[in-house]
């Protein structure tokens, strides 16, 4: 692409940004950071700091940085504030790009412990999405779920997480990345409320999803997720076993059966 258009052409920059996002999806966050930051810098130089493509590139840097370390999350917060302010100025407060940036920023703020500001952004984004798309839209459900986690209201988060997961399966399918993320989040909240049966069954389903993704789409990023999921499953089995049972095989069978009954209902 660079040989055809030159290093500063928008098509070249878009292609480099795509490569950076691909590395992010495969879990190579450090390499993605180098590529995405270079694209953001070049976009700012060529297109201007307020150009939508520059802001999109900056947002990509922020999202990837949050995957690297706590310092990366702080960088994501700083970048997120800049992108949000610029997008509001360009598009207005209710534009979808503004709402997406606002939701990302709320998530980053929650990670670094700024729960009050995170809550304000979550509520503002939920209200805007509700106004534009109606109360049943998937984006609103996801944000309500994040807000419940931010409040540390895990039982509410579980109910909302179930609604988000159900909506995600309906909209994009059982093994789409958004569905897997929803399932991961629900597992986490089930652990916090001590619902081991559902946690074990859901975590088992998640491991199968990861393996299926690897087999069908050859996406290596899923390989990095399986060990953590298996460890989480082991911990859940140990907690339940320590409390009530003497063997994990029966527990797993009963948990899967429990999930099947829940889904039928």
C-alpha positions in Angstrom: 0.0 0.0 0.0 2.8 2.4 0.9 4.6 1.7 -2.4 1.5 2.6 -4.4 0.2 5.7 -2.5 3.2 6.8 -0.4 3.7 6.9 3.4 1.4 9.8 4.1 -1.6 8.8 2.0 -4.9 8.2 4.1 -5.2 4.7 2.5 -1.6 3.8 3.8 -2.4 5.1 7.2 -5.7 3.2 7.3 -4.0 0.0 6.3 -1.3 0.5 9.0 -4.1 1.1 11.6 -5.8 -2.1 10.5 -2.5 -4.0 11.1 -2.3 -2.4 14.6 -5.9 -3.4 15.4 -5.2 -7.0 14.2 -2.2 -7.2 16.5 -4.4 -6.0 19.3 -7.0 -8.8 18.6 -4.2 -11.4 18.6 -3.0 -10.2 22.0 0.3 -8.6 20.8 -0.4 -5.3 22.6 3.1 -3.9 22.7 3.5 -4.3 18.9 0.0 -2.9 18.4 0.9 0.1 20.6 3.9 1.0 18.4 1.9 0.7 15.2 -1.2 2.5 16.4 0.8 5.4 18.0 2.7 5.9 14.8 -0.5 6.0 12.8 -2.1 8.5 15.3 1.0 10.7 15.1 1.1 10.6 11.3 -2.7 11.2 11.0 -2.3 14.3 13.2 0.5 15.6 11.1 -1.1 14.9 7.7 -4.8 15.4 8.4 -4.8 17.6 11.5 -5.5 16.9 15.2 -9.3 17.4 14.8 -9.8 15.2 11.8 -12.2 12.3 12.5 -9.6 9.7 11.3 -7.0 11.2 13.7 -9.5 10.9 16.6 -10.3 7.4 15.6 -6.6 6.5 15.6 -6.1 8.2 19.0 -9.0 6.2 20.4 -7.4 3.0 19.1 -4.2 3.9 20.9 -6.2 4.4 24.1 -8.1 1.1 23.9 -4.9 -0.8 23.2 -2.9 1.0 26.0 -5.5 -0.1 28.5 -4.7 -3.8 27.8 -1.0 -3.3 28.6 -0.7 -2.1 32.2 -2.2 0.2 34.9 0.0 2.9 33.5 -1.5 2.1 30.1 -5.0 2.6 31.5 -4.0 6.0 32.8 -2.7 6.9 29.4 -6.1 5.6 28.0 -7.9 8.0 30.4 -5.8 11.0 29.2 -6.3 10.2 25.5 -10.0 9.4 26.1 -10.6 12.8 27.6 -8.9 14.5 24.6 -10.8 12.4 22.0 -14.1 12.9 23.8 -13.7 16.7 24.0 -12.8 16.9 20.3 -15.6 14.6 19.1 -18.2 16.6 21.1 -16.9 19.8 19.5 -17.1 18.2 16.0 -20.2 15.9 16.2 -22.2 17.2 19.1 -23.0 15.4 22.4 -25.4 12.7 21.1 -23.3 11.3 18.2 -22.6 7.6 18.3 -18.8 8.2 18.2 -19.2 10.5 21.2 -21.2 7.9 23.1 -18.8 5.1 22.3 -15.8 7.3 23.5 -17.7 8.3 26.6 -18.5 4.6 27.4 -14.8 3.6 26.9 -13.7 6.5 29.2 -16.1 5.5 31.9 -14.7 1.9 31.8 -11.1 3.2 32.0 -11.9 5.5 34.9 -13.5 2.6 36.8 -10.3 0.5 36.4 -8.1 3.2 38.0 -10.6 3.7 40.8 -12.3 6.9 39.9 -15.7 5.4 40.4 -17.6 8.7 40.8 -16.6 10.1 37.5 -17.0 6.7 35.9 -20.6 6.6 37.2 -21.3 10.1 35.8 -20.1 9.1 32.3 -22.0 5.8 32.5 -25.3 7.5 33.5 -24.8 10.2 30.8 -24.2 7.7 28.1 -27.1 5.5 29.2 -29.5 8.5 29.2 -28.3 9.5 25.7 -28.6 6.0 24.2 -32.0 5.6 25.8 -33.1 8.9 24.2 -31.8 8.0 20.8 -32.3 4.2 20.5 -34.9 3.3 23.1 -34.6 1.5 26.4 -34.1 -2.0 24.9 -31.0 -1.3 22.8 -28.0 -3.7 23.5 -25.6 -0.8 24.1 -27.7 0.5 26.9 -27.9 -2.9 28.5 -24.1 -3.3 28.4 -23.6 0.2 29.9 -26.1 -0.6 32.7 -24.2 -3.8 33.4 -20.9 -1.8 33.6 -22.6 0.7 35.9 -23.8 -2.0 38.3 -20.2 -3.4 38.5 -18.9 0.1 39.1 -21.4 0.3 42.1 -20.2 -3.1 43.2 -23.8 -4.3 43.0 -22.9 -7.7 41.8 -26.4 -9.3 42.1 -27.8 -6.5 39.8 -24.8 -7.0 37.6 -25.6 -10.7 37.2 -29.1 -10.0 36.1 -28.0 -7.3 33.7 -25.2 -9.5 32.5 -27.6 -12.3 31.7 -29.7 -9.8 29.7 -26.6 -8.6 27.8 -25.5 -12.1 27.0 -28.9 -13.2 25.8 -29.1 -10.1 23.6 -25.6 -10.6 22.2 -26.3 -14.3 21.3 -29.5 -13.2 19.5 -27.8 -10.3 17.7 -24.4 -11.7 16.7 -24.3 -15.4 17.6 -23.0 -17.6 20.3 -19.3 -17.5 19.5 -18.9 -13.8 18.4 -16.2 -11.9 20.3 -18.9 -9.6 21.9 -20.7 -12.7 23.1 -17.5 -14.2 24.6 -16.8 -10.9 26.4 -20.3 -10.8 27.8 -19.9 -14.4 28.9 -16.6 -13.7 30.6 -18.1 -10.7 32.4 -21.0 -12.8 33.7 -18.7 -15.5 35.0 -16.8 -12.9 37.0 -20.0 -11.6 38.6 -21.4 -15.0 39.3 -18.1 -15.7 41.2 -18.7 -12.5 43.3 -22.2 -13.6 44.3 -21.2 -17.2 45.0 -23.4 -18.8 42.3 -20.9 -21.6 41.6 -23.2 -23.9 39.7 -23.9 -21.4 37.0 -20.3 -20.1 37.1 -18.9 -23.5 36.5 -21.3 -24.3 33.7 -20.7 -21.0 32.0 -17.0 -21.1 32.3 -17.0 -24.6 30.8 -19.1 -23.3 27.9 -16.6 -20.4 27.5 -13.6 -22.8 27.2 -15.4 -24.7 24.5 -16.1 -21.4 22.7 -12.5 -20.5 22.8 -11.4 -23.9 21.4 -14.1 -23.6 18.7 -12.8 -20.2 17.7 -9.3 -21.5 17.4 -10.3 -24.5 15.3 -12.6 -22.6 12.9 -11.0 -19.2 12.5 -7.4 -19.9 13.4 -7.3 -16.9 15.8 -4.4 -17.4 18.1 -5.6 -14.7 20.6 -8.1 -17.3 21.9 -5.2 -19.6 22.9 -4.0 -17.0 25.5 -7.5 -17.0 27.1 -7.9 -20.7 27.7 -5.4 -21.2 30.6 -6.9 -18.4 32.6 -10.4 -19.7 32.0 -9.3 -23.2 33.0 -7.7 -21.9 36.2 -10.9 -19.9 37.0 -12.9 -23.1 36.5 -10.6 -25.0 38.8 -11.0 -22.4 41.5 -14.8 -22.5 41.2 -14.8 -26.3 41.5 -12.5 -26.2 44.5 -14.7 -23.6 46.3 -17.9 -25.7 45.7 -16.1 -28.9 46.5 -14.7 -27.5 49.8 -18.1 -26.5 50.9 -20.3 -29.4 50.0 -18.8 -32.2 47.8 -16.2 -34.8 47.4 -15.5 -35.0 43.7 -15.3 -32.5 40.8 -16.6 -34.7 38.0 -20.1 -35.0 39.4 -20.0 -31.3 40.1 -19.2 -30.4 36.5 -21.9 -32.7 35.2 -24.5 -31.3 37.6 -23.5 -27.7 36.7 -23.8 -28.3 33.0 -27.2 -29.9 33.6 -28.2 -26.9 35.7 -27.3 -24.5 32.9 -29.3 -26.6 30.4 -32.4 -26.3 32.7 -31.8 -22.6 33.1 -31.7 -22.1 29.3 -34.8 -24.1 28.8 -36.6 -21.9 31.3 
